[in-house]
Amino acid sequence: MGEYKPNTPIGGSAERKQYSLFMDWTEYDEVRIGDQPIKFDETREEEDHEAFSARLLSAMERGELNEEDVERIEFAYDIAKAAHRNQARESGERYFEHLRAAALILMDEAKIFDRDMIIAALLHDAGEDTGIFGNITKSYEKWRQRSRLRLGWAFNERTADMVIAVTKPSIDGILFHDKAEAGEFYHRGLDAASPETILIKMADRLHNLRTLSDTPPEKQRKQIKETREIYWPLFEKTRQAYPDAVEYLLGQMEQVMKEIEAGLA
């Protein structure tokens, strides 16, 4: 294949796919949820990469991050945006905005500037929803091995551990034959995971709760029930390691859930 020139129009679909990792999502003609074509909601707040980067630079000025940390986080940001480029949430919002929001919750609200945690927050759904670290639907064990290698090469072992721990297994017909098996394995893994991993899950869950108004009432009830019965005890266990962050995040979750329940009543 000849040398790719960025300013040269790409013709057929095969060529588009070949270089899709390096393109902005706007290059895609159509995005779908299942079989239904959708459009991104242009009325919602647009991503501001410059503002995200400014946070990192401010943290570097305060001594909370160094230059290499910032570059690694920016690399994870680009990977996440490319990996989820053709995905959208039920609201029509780009899926990437959820990943960005989880990272921002850690930085802006929990006041956490741990490089590896921010990277893992940006990549926390890449294993479940994309093939960038391997195909989780064919063999979870092979996916885990490949993800550990790829994340270890790109970042480090600690980041790999966190991303793998927050990734829900798929039914692969080998280790997991139904959702119950996969779910039990996932929650056992989280129960044994590091406090840092649980904080990433908390940021993920808080943003999901904040955006539940875009989902049907039955899903809202299910998410609240799951948060209180399954995740809350797990989140409480992390309080000793990160008392201020956990107190804040649990308070925010409780407030959002009460508001949703009032609206459903």
GIJOBEL-V958118 format. One record per residue. N is the residue number from 1. RES is the residue in one small letter. PSI is psi in radians with two decimals (999 if undefined). D_FIRST is the distance of its C-alpha to the first C-alpha in Angstrom with 2 decimals. Layout:
[[N:RES:PSI:D_FIRST] [N:RES:PSI:D_FIRST]]
This chain:
[[1:m:2.38:0.00] [2:g:2.97:3.77] [3:e:2.33:6.68] [4:y:2.23:8.36] [5:k:2.07:11.80] [6:p:-0.57:14.54] [7:n:0.04:16.59] [8:t:2.19:14.19] [9:p:2.44:15.34] [10:i:2.31:13.20] [11:g:-1.55:14.07] [12:g:2.95:14.23] [13:s:-0.59:15.46] [14:a:-0.72:12.53] [15:e:-0.67:10.47] [16:r:-0.75:13.75] [17:k:-0.65:14.12] [18:q:-0.67:10.87] [19:y:0.19:12.22] [20:s:-0.50:15.84] [21:l:-0.47:17.14] [22:f:0.13:17.01] [23:m:2.70:18.57] [24:d:2.69:22.25] [25:w:-0.40:23.87] [26:t:-0.22:24.79] [27:e:-0.32:21.29] [28:y:2.39:22.33] [29:d:-0.56:24.15] [30:e:2.47:26.48] [31:v:2.50:27.81] [32:r:2.61:30.03] [33:i:1.93:32.78] [34:g:-2.19:32.93] [35:d:0.00:32.81] [36:q:2.11:34.18] [37:p:2.45:32.11] [38:i:2.88:33.41] [39:k:2.56:33.21] [40:f:2.52:33.51] [41:d:1.84:37.07] [42:e:-0.13:36.98] [43:t:-0.25:40.65] [44:r:2.83:40.03] [45:e:2.27:39.60] [46:e:2.62:36.13] [47:e:2.45:34.37] [48:d:1.59:35.24] [49:h:-0.62:32.85] [50:e:-0.70:34.86] [51:a:-0.69:38.02] [52:f:-0.83:36.47] [53:s:-0.64:35.30] [54:a:-0.64:38.76] [55:r:-0.75:40.37] [56:l:-0.73:38.40] [57:l:-0.66:39.35] [58:s:-0.70:42.97] [59:a:-0.60:42.96] [60:m:-0.70:41.68] [61:e:-0.57:44.54] [62:r:-0.09:46.98] [63:g:0.19:45.71] [64:e:-0.38:44.47] [65:l:2.72:40.81] [66:n:3.13:39.30] [67:e:-0.70:36.22] [68:e:-0.68:34.07] [69:d:-0.83:35.39] [70:v:-0.76:34.36] [71:e:-0.69:30.78] [72:r:-0.71:30.49] [73:i:-0.74:32.02] [74:e:-0.65:29.72] [75:f:-0.76:26.70] [76:a:-0.68:28.29] [77:y:-0.81:28.93] [78:d:-0.69:25.28] [79:i:-0.82:24.28] [80:a:-0.76:27.05] [81:k:-0.71:26.21] [82:a:-0.74:22.56] [83:a:-0.62:23.59] [84:h:0.32:26.31] [85:r:-0.54:24.64] [86:n:0.46:25.37] [87:q:2.58:28.78] [88:a:2.73:32.22] [89:r:3.01:35.77] [90:e:-0.48:38.54] [91:s:-0.26:39.65] [92:g:-0.13:36.41] [93:e:2.52:35.68] [94:r:2.40:32.21] [95:y:-0.57:32.33] [96:f:-0.53:31.12] [97:e:-0.52:34.47] [98:h:-0.74:36.27] [99:l:-0.76:34.41] [100:r:-0.73:35.04] [101:a:-0.69:38.65] [102:a:-0.74:39.20] [103:a:-0.67:38.13] [104:l:-0.61:40.39] [105:i:-0.74:43.30] [106:l:-0.81:43.09] [107:m:-0.92:43.06] [108:d:-0.61:45.23] [109:e:-0.79:47.69] [110:a:-0.16:47.90] [111:k:0.72:47.48] [112:i:2.16:45.11] [113:f:0.77:42.60] [114:d:2.02:41.47] [115:r:-0.88:37.80] [116:d:-0.61:36.87] [117:m:-0.72:38.76] [118:i:-0.74:37.06] [119:i:-0.81:33.61] [120:a:-0.62:34.73] [121:a:-0.72:36.14] [122:l:-0.52:32.84] [123:l:0.17:31.07] [124:h:-0.32:33.99] [125:d:0.03:32.53] [126:a:-0.62:28.89] [127:g:-0.70:29.80] [128:e:-0.64:31.79] [129:d:-0.09:29.76] [130:t:2.96:26.07] [131:g:0.29:23.88] [132:i:-0.46:22.72] [133:f:0.18:25.08] [134:g:2.97:24.97] [135:n:1.79:26.40] [136:i:-0.33:30.12] [137:t:-0.34:31.05] [138:k:-0.75:30.29] [139:s:1.98:32.08] [140:y:-0.72:33.71] [141:e:-0.75:34.28] [142:k:-0.66:30.67] [143:w:-0.76:29.66] [144:r:-0.74:32.32] [145:q:-0.80:31.20] [146:r:-0.71:27.55] [147:s:-0.73:28.68] [148:r:-0.71:31.02] [149:l:-0.89:28.36] [150:r:-0.79:25.81] [151:l:-0.58:28.57] [152:g:-0.72:30.19] [153:w:-0.83:27.14] [154:a:-0.60:26.49] [155:f:-1.65:30.22] [156:n:3.06:33.05] [157:e:-0.63:35.06] [158:r:-0.77:37.51] [159:t:-0.77:34.94] [160:a:-0.80:33.52] [161:d:-0.75:37.08] [162:m:-0.78:37.79] [163:v:-0.76:34.68] [164:i:-0.72:35.19] [165:a:-0.59:38.89] [166:v:0.05:38.48] [167:t:2.12:35.92] [168:k:2.26:37.64] [169:p:2.68:36.72] [170:s:2.84:35.65] [171:i:1.88:37.39] [172:d:-0.06:35.31] [173:g:0.10:37.89] [174:i:-1.19:38.18] [175:l:-0.59:39.88] [176:f:2.17:40.57] [177:h:-0.16:41.84] [178:d:2.99:43.05] [179:k:-0.56:43.04] [180:a:-0.76:46.32] [181:e:-0.81:44.98] [182:a:-0.74:41.90] [183:g:-0.72:44.09] [184:e:-0.75:46.68] [185:f:-0.75:44.13] [186:y:-0.81:42.61] [187:h:-0.57:46.02] [188:r:-0.71:47.16] [189:g:-0.75:44.13] [190:l:-0.65:44.87] [191:d:-0.51:48.50] [192:a:-0.01:47.56] [193:a:2.92:44.95] [194:s:2.73:45.54] [195:p:-0.60:47.35] [196:e:-0.69:44.23] [197:t:-0.74:42.30] [198:i:-0.62:45.16] [199:l:-0.64:45.13] [200:i:-0.75:41.49] [201:k:-0.64:42.60] [202:m:-0.74:45.49] [203:a:-0.73:43.34] [204:d:-0.85:41.14] [205:r:-0.69:44.28] [206:l:-0.77:45.98] [207:h:-0.65:43.18] [208:n:-0.72:43.05] [209:l:-0.70:46.81] [210:r:-0.40:46.64] [211:t:0.26:44.28] [212:l:-0.38:46.17] [213:s:-0.29:47.75] [214:d:0.03:44.53] [215:t:2.85:45.08] [216:p:2.70:47.72] [217:p:-0.68:51.14] [218:e:-0.61:50.75] [219:k:-0.65:47.64] [220:q:-0.80:49.52] [221:r:-0.72:52.40] [222:k:-0.75:50.19] [223:q:-0.71:48.37] [224:i:-0.78:51.70] [225:k:-0.78:53.25] [226:e:-0.73:50.32] [227:t:-0.82:50.46] [228:r:-0.72:54.20] [229:e:-0.59:54.56] [230:i:-0.85:51.47] [231:y:-0.53:49.94] [232:w:-0.84:53.05] [233:p:-0.62:54.62] [234:l:-0.75:51.36] [235:f:-0.70:51.10] [236:e:-0.59:54.75] [237:k:-0.36:54.12] [238:t:-0.12:51.87] [239:r:-0.66:54.66] [240:q:-0.65:56.07] [241:a:-0.64:52.87] [242:y:1.20:52.05] [243:p:-0.81:55.32] [244:d:-0.80:54.68] [245:a:-0.76:51.14] [246:v:-0.75:52.16] [247:e:-0.79:55.33] [248:y:-0.86:53.46] [249:l:-0.71:50.67] [250:l:-0.69:53.20] [251:g:-0.72:55.37] [252:q:-0.74:52.57] [253:m:-0.79:51.68] [254:e:-0.74:55.34] [255:q:-0.81:55.79] [256:v:-0.73:52.82] [257:m:-0.69:53.91] [258:k:-0.68:57.45] [259:e:-0.72:56.28] [260:i:-0.78:54.20] [261:e:-0.64:57.11] [262:a:-0.66:59.48] [263:g:-0.47:57.27] [264:l:-0.31:57.15] [265:a:999:60.90]]
